[in-house]
């Protein structure tokens, strides 16, 4: 149970770091290189990317927006003692003073144990539906 709680806390820290724009905290959630798949939202293929580049792109894309991520419905499956997957439901609100863009989605995270901590090594977002004006977020396809 302790590892399940650590993984849930990791995913919550991931989401909360966006909302308070704690970019160092966000970076601490990941391995040095991750597989990132936001193809449903962005229309781009999955890619291996350094965590520094992943965070830089989010920092720049989200800088002008108010944001909130709510995450729940954790389904954690252990592959072995140092590898697991976590599927979770998420709603991501993005807001300017005049417009909003909301994504209702499922995330699948692959996490790996690095010493006593768990880190995200892969992240896949599957969009269930979007609402609002995607053009307020340069990371979204139109």
ChimeraX commands (.cxc) that place a marker at each C-alpha (Angstrom):
marker #1 position 0.00,0.00,0.00 radius 0.5
marker #1 position 2.84,2.40,0.70 radius 0.5
marker #1 position 3.97,2.37,-2.95 radius 0.5
marker #1 position 0.38,2.96,-4.13 radius 0.5
marker #1 position 0.14,6.04,-1.92 radius 0.5
marker #1 position 3.54,7.30,-3.14 radius 0.5
marker #1 position 2.39,6.93,-6.76 radius 0.5
marker #1 position -0.90,8.74,-6.07 radius 0.5
marker #1 position 1.01,11.54,-4.36 radius 0.5
marker #1 position 3.40,11.74,-7.33 radius 0.5
marker #1 position 0.53,12.16,-9.78 radius 0.5
marker #1 position -1.15,14.74,-7.50 radius 0.5
marker #1 position 2.16,16.62,-7.23 radius 0.5
marker #1 position 2.44,16.54,-11.05 radius 0.5
marker #1 position -1.03,18.11,-11.41 radius 0.5
marker #1 position -0.65,20.63,-8.59 radius 0.5
marker #1 position 2.75,21.79,-9.87 radius 0.5
marker #1 position 1.09,23.01,-13.08 radius 0.5
marker #1 position -1.57,24.92,-11.16 radius 0.5
marker #1 position 0.84,26.89,-8.97 radius 0.5
marker #1 position 3.39,27.07,-11.80 radius 0.5
marker #1 position 6.02,25.31,-9.71 radius 0.5
marker #1 position 8.23,24.30,-12.61 radius 0.5
marker #1 position 11.02,22.87,-10.43 radius 0.5
marker #1 position 8.41,20.80,-8.60 radius 0.5
marker #1 position 7.05,19.56,-11.92 radius 0.5
marker #1 position 10.53,18.63,-13.10 radius 0.5
marker #1 position 11.08,16.61,-9.91 radius 0.5
marker #1 position 8.21,14.29,-10.90 radius 0.5
marker #1 position 10.06,12.80,-13.88 radius 0.5
marker #1 position 12.99,10.70,-14.96 radius 0.5
marker #1 position 15.62,12.60,-16.99 radius 0.5
marker #1 position 14.07,11.53,-20.33 radius 0.5
marker #1 position 10.40,10.67,-20.82 radius 0.5
marker #1 position 8.13,9.35,-23.51 radius 0.5
marker #1 position 5.48,12.04,-23.97 radius 0.5
marker #1 position 2.27,11.34,-25.92 radius 0.5
marker #1 position -0.14,14.25,-26.22 radius 0.5
marker #1 position -1.14,13.31,-29.79 radius 0.5
marker #1 position -4.88,13.55,-29.03 radius 0.5
marker #1 position -4.55,17.16,-27.87 radius 0.5
marker #1 position -1.73,18.41,-30.09 radius 0.5
marker #1 position -1.97,16.27,-33.22 radius 0.5
marker #1 position 1.77,15.52,-32.94 radius 0.5
marker #1 position 3.36,12.06,-32.66 radius 0.5
marker #1 position 4.65,10.69,-29.35 radius 0.5
marker #1 position 8.23,11.68,-28.63 radius 0.5
marker #1 position 11.11,11.01,-26.29 radius 0.5
marker #1 position 12.00,14.32,-24.70 radius 0.5
marker #1 position 14.24,15.53,-21.91 radius 0.5
marker #1 position 12.35,16.53,-18.81 radius 0.5
marker #1 position 13.92,19.99,-19.01 radius 0.5
marker #1 position 12.48,20.49,-22.50 radius 0.5
marker #1 position 9.07,19.08,-21.44 radius 0.5
marker #1 position 8.90,21.57,-18.55 radius 0.5
marker #1 position 10.15,24.47,-20.70 radius 0.5
marker #1 position 7.41,23.89,-23.27 radius 0.5
marker #1 position 4.70,23.75,-20.57 radius 0.5
marker #1 position 6.07,26.83,-18.81 radius 0.5
marker #1 position 6.02,28.85,-22.03 radius 0.5
marker #1 position 2.65,27.55,-23.25 radius 0.5
marker #1 position 0.84,28.02,-19.95 radius 0.5
marker #1 position 2.47,31.29,-18.78 radius 0.5
marker #1 position -0.43,33.57,-19.81 radius 0.5
marker #1 position -3.14,31.25,-18.47 radius 0.5
marker #1 position -4.81,30.49,-15.17 radius 0.5
marker #1 position -4.93,26.70,-14.90 radius 0.5
marker #1 position -6.31,23.96,-12.72 radius 0.5
marker #1 position -5.90,20.20,-12.96 radius 0.5
marker #1 position -8.19,17.90,-11.00 radius 0.5
marker #1 position -7.13,14.25,-10.92 radius 0.5
marker #1 position -8.95,11.18,-9.57 radius 0.5
marker #1 position -9.91,7.55,-10.19 radius 0.5
marker #1 position -6.39,6.16,-9.84 radius 0.5
marker #1 position -5.90,2.65,-11.22 radius 0.5
marker #1 position -2.41,1.43,-10.32 radius 0.5
marker #1 position -0.99,-1.82,-11.67 radius 0.5
marker #1 position 2.44,-3.05,-10.69 radius 0.5
marker #1 position 4.46,-4.63,-13.48 radius 0.5
marker #1 position 7.23,-5.61,-11.08 radius 0.5
marker #1 position 8.71,-4.21,-7.86 radius 0.5
marker #1 position 10.15,-1.12,-9.61 radius 0.5
marker #1 position 7.70,-0.44,-12.46 radius 0.5
marker #1 position 3.99,0.38,-12.46 radius 0.5
marker #1 position 1.32,2.07,-14.51 radius 0.5
marker #1 position -1.24,4.51,-13.20 radius 0.5
marker #1 position -4.35,5.41,-15.17 radius 0.5
marker #1 position -6.21,8.45,-13.85 radius 0.5
marker #1 position -9.06,10.73,-14.88 radius 0.5
marker #1 position -8.24,14.40,-15.21 radius 0.5
marker #1 position -9.97,17.66,-16.03 radius 0.5
marker #1 position -7.69,20.51,-17.11 radius 0.5
marker #1 position -9.10,24.04,-17.05 radius 0.5
marker #1 position -7.24,26.82,-18.87 radius 0.5
marker #1 position -8.51,30.38,-18.54 radius 0.5
marker #1 position -7.73,33.87,-19.79 radius 0.5
marker #1 position -9.67,36.92,-18.65 radius 0.5
marker #1 position -12.14,36.37,-21.49 radius 0.5
marker #1 position -12.00,32.77,-22.70 radius 0.5
marker #1 position -11.48,29.23,-21.48 radius 0.5
marker #1 position -10.39,25.88,-22.84 radius 0.5
marker #1 position -11.09,22.72,-20.86 radius 0.5
marker #1 position -9.89,19.19,-21.55 radius 0.5
marker #1 position -11.58,16.13,-20.07 radius 0.5
marker #1 position -9.11,13.27,-20.38 radius 0.5
marker #1 position -7.54,10.05,-19.17 radius 0.5
marker #1 position -3.85,9.92,-18.43 radius 0.5
marker #1 position -1.73,6.80,-18.35 radius 0.5
marker #1 position 1.57,7.20,-16.55 radius 0.5
marker #1 position 4.39,4.68,-16.47 radius 0.5
marker #1 position 6.30,5.15,-13.24 radius 0.5
marker #1 position 9.59,3.70,-12.08 radius 0.5
marker #1 position 11.14,3.45,-8.65 radius 0.5
marker #1 position 14.38,5.37,-8.24 radius 0.5
marker #1 position 15.53,4.55,-4.76 radius 0.5
marker #1 position 12.70,5.35,-2.34 radius 0.5
marker #1 position 10.94,7.67,-4.83 radius 0.5
marker #1 position 8.72,6.99,-7.82 radius 0.5
marker #1 position 9.22,9.01,-11.02 radius 0.5
marker #1 position 7.18,9.34,-14.21 radius 0.5
marker #1 position 8.98,7.86,-17.24 radius 0.5
marker #1 position 6.07,7.88,-19.71 radius 0.5
marker #1 position 2.95,9.99,-20.00 radius 0.5
marker #1 position 0.00,9.52,-22.37 radius 0.5
marker #1 position -3.04,11.75,-22.49 radius 0.5
marker #1 position -6.23,10.52,-24.19 radius 0.5
marker #1 position -8.75,13.29,-24.72 radius 0.5
marker #1 position -12.36,12.36,-24.01 radius 0.5
marker #1 position -13.61,15.79,-25.10 radius 0.5
marker #1 position -12.64,19.45,-25.14 radius 0.5
marker #1 position -14.73,22.53,-24.45 radius 0.5
marker #1 position -14.07,26.16,-25.25 radius 0.5
marker #1 position -11.49,27.98,-27.32 radius 0.5
marker #1 position -8.41,25.86,-28.08 radius 0.5
marker #1 position -6.53,28.82,-29.56 radius 0.5
marker #1 position -5.85,30.25,-26.06 radius 0.5
marker #1 position -3.41,27.36,-25.51 radius 0.5
marker #1 position -0.70,27.07,-28.13 radius 0.5
marker #1 position -0.22,23.41,-27.16 radius 0.5
marker #1 position -3.64,22.45,-28.57 radius 0.5
marker #1 position -4.55,21.75,-32.16 radius 0.5
marker #1 position -7.28,24.01,-33.50 radius 0.5
marker link #1:1,2 radius 0.2
marker link #1:2,3 radius 0.2
marker link #1:3,4 radius 0.2
marker link #1:4,5 radius 0.2
marker link #1:5,6 radius 0.2
marker link #1:6,7 radius 0.2
marker link #1:7,8 radius 0.2
marker link #1:8,9 radius 0.2
marker link #1:9,10 radius 0.2
marker link #1:10,11 radius 0.2
marker link #1:11,12 radius 0.2
marker link #1:12,13 radius 0.2
marker link #1:13,14 radius 0.2
marker link #1:14,15 radius 0.2
marker link #1:15,16 radius 0.2
marker link #1:16,17 radius 0.2
marker link #1:17,18 radius 0.2
marker link #1:18,19 radius 0.2
marker link #1:19,20 radius 0.2
marker link #1:20,21 radius 0.2
marker link #1:21,22 radius 0.2
marker link #1:22,23 radius 0.2
marker link #1:23,24 radius 0.2
marker link #1:24,25 radius 0.2
marker link #1:25,26 radius 0.2
marker link #1:26,27 radius 0.2
marker link #1:27,28 radius 0.2
marker link #1:28,29 radius 0.2
marker link #1:29,30 radius 0.2
marker link #1:30,31 radius 0.2
marker link #1:31,32 radius 0.2
marker link #1:32,33 radius 0.2
marker link #1:33,34 radius 0.2
marker link #1:34,35 radius 0.2
marker link #1:35,36 radius 0.2
marker link #1:36,37 radius 0.2
marker link #1:37,38 radius 0.2
marker link #1:38,39 radius 0.2
marker link #1:39,40 radius 0.2
marker link #1:40,41 radius 0.2
marker link #1:41,42 radius 0.2
marker link #1:42,43 radius 0.2
marker link #1:43,44 radius 0.2
marker link #1:44,45 radius 0.2
marker link #1:45,46 radius 0.2
marker link #1:46,47 radius 0.2
marker link #1:47,48 radius 0.2
marker link #1:48,49 radius 0.2
marker link #1:49,50 radius 0.2
marker link #1:50,51 radius 0.2
marker link #1:51,52 radius 0.2
marker link #1:52,53 radius 0.2
marker link #1:53,54 radius 0.2
marker link #1:54,55 radius 0.2
marker link #1:55,56 radius 0.2
marker link #1:56,57 radius 0.2
marker link #1:57,58 radius 0.2
marker link #1:58,59 radius 0.2
marker link #1:59,60 radius 0.2
marker link #1:60,61 radius 0.2
marker link #1:61,62 radius 0.2
marker link #1:62,63 radius 0.2
marker link #1:63,64 radius 0.2
marker link #1:64,65 radius 0.2
marker link #1:65,66 radius 0.2
marker link #1:66,67 radius 0.2
marker link #1:67,68 radius 0.2
marker link #1:68,69 radius 0.2
marker link #1:69,70 radius 0.2
marker link #1:70,71 radius 0.2
marker link #1:71,72 radius 0.2
marker link #1:72,73 radius 0.2
marker link #1:73,74 radius 0.2
marker link #1:74,75 radius 0.2
marker link #1:75,76 radius 0.2
marker link #1:76,77 radius 0.2
marker link #1:77,78 radius 0.2
marker link #1:78,79 radius 0.2
marker link #1:79,80 radius 0.2
marker link #1:80,81 radius 0.2
marker link #1:81,82 radius 0.2
marker link #1:82,83 radius 0.2
marker link #1:83,84 radius 0.2
marker link #1:84,85 radius 0.2
marker link #1:85,86 radius 0.2
marker link #1:86,87 radius 0.2
marker link #1:87,88 radius 0.2
marker link #1:88,89 radius 0.2
marker link #1:89,90 radius 0.2
marker link #1:90,91 radius 0.2
marker link #1:91,92 radius 0.2
marker link #1:92,93 radius 0.2
marker link #1:93,94 radius 0.2
marker link #1:94,95 radius 0.2
marker link #1:95,96 radius 0.2
marker link #1:96,97 radius 0.2
marker link #1:97,98 radius 0.2
marker link #1:98,99 radius 0.2
marker link #1:99,100 radius 0.2
marker link #1:100,101 radius 0.2
marker link #1:101,102 radius 0.2
marker link #1:102,103 radius 0.2
marker link #1:103,104 radius 0.2
marker link #1:104,105 radius 0.2
marker link #1:105,106 radius 0.2
marker link #1:106,107 radius 0.2
marker link #1:107,108 radius 0.2
marker link #1:108,109 radius 0.2
marker link #1:109,110 radius 0.2
marker link #1:110,111 radius 0.2
marker link #1:111,112 radius 0.2
marker link #1:112,113 radius 0.2
marker link #1:113,114 radius 0.2
marker link #1:114,115 radius 0.2
marker link #1:115,116 radius 0.2
marker link #1:116,117 radius 0.2
marker link #1:117,118 radius 0.2
marker link #1:118,119 radius 0.2
marker link #1:119,120 radius 0.2
marker link #1:120,121 radius 0.2
marker link #1:121,122 radius 0.2
marker link #1:122,123 radius 0.2
marker link #1:123,124 radius 0.2
marker link #1:124,125 radius 0.2
marker link #1:125,126 radius 0.2
marker link #1:126,127 radius 0.2
marker link #1:127,128 radius 0.2
marker link #1:128,129 radius 0.2
marker link #1:129,130 radius 0.2
marker link #1:130,131 radius 0.2
marker link #1:131,132 radius 0.2
marker link #1:132,133 radius 0.2
marker link #1:133,134 radius 0.2
marker link #1:134,135 radius 0.2
marker link #1:135,136 radius 0.2
marker link #1:136,137 radius 0.2
marker link #1:137,138 radius 0.2
marker link #1:138,139 radius 0.2
marker link #1:139,140 radius 0.2
marker link #1:140,141 radius 0.2
marker link #1:141,142 radius 0.2
view
